[in-house]
Amino acid sequence: MMGHGVAVLLVSAAAGYWVLTQSEHQKAGVRKLGQYLGLAIILVSMIGAACKIYSIATCYGGGMGKGMCPMTGMMGTPKGS
């Protein structure tokens, strides 16, 4: 179930790439806006996906175990324990 969030973030990164490629066919002002918007969507999506993957990798059971989960601040058992 936790992988669904990563999939949504990767789909939004693809949408950002689509915005970026579509901006190439526009006039100067709209082109710059589309490029910045596309890059922002891609960056936020990739950073979010990286954080989500890190959270999944370091928090056992989504933060529902014994140890402290570093990403959510919830109690969770680290996988190495």
N, C-alpha and C positions, 0 to 999 in steps of 0.2 A: 503494500500500500504506500510506503514512503517514496517509492520510485516514481509515483504519479506526479509529484511536485517537480521532480527533475525533468520529466518529459514535457510538462507544460512550459517550463522555463526554456527548454531547448526549442520547442515550437515557437515561442515568442522571439527567440534569437533568429530563427529562420524568417519570421515575419519582419524583423528589423532589417535583415539582409534584403528581403523583397522591397521594403521601403527604400533602402539605399540604392538598389539597382533601378527602381522606377524613377528615382529623382534625377537620374542621368538624362532623361528625356524631357525634362522641364526647363523653363526659362531660368535665368540667373538667380533671382531672389528665391524662388520656390526650390530650385536645385540645392542651394546652400542649406535652406531649412530642412529639406528632405535628407540631405547628407548628415547633418547634425542630429536630427531626430533618429535616423536609422542607426547611426553609430551609438547613440545613447541607449536605444533599445537593446542593441547587441551587447553592449558593455554591462548594463544592469542585469540582463538575462544570464550572461556567462558568470558574472560574480555571484548572482543568486544560486545558480546551479552548482558552482564550486562550494559555496557555503553549505548547501543542502547535502551534497555528497560527503563533505567533511563531517557534517552532523550525523549522517547515517553511518559512516565508518567508525566514528568514535563513541557514539552513544548506543548502548545495547538496549533494544526494545523501545526505541524512541523516547528514552528518558524515563522509563517506568521501573527501573531496577533499584539498586542500592547506592551506587556512587554518584558523584556530581557530574552532570552532563555539561561540558564547557559551552555549548552553543545555546542551550535553552535555559540554563540555570535551574533546570529540574533535576530531581534525583534520578540517577540512572547508573547501571553497572557498566564500566568500560569493558569493551570486548576482550581485552587482554587479561582481565581478572579471572 
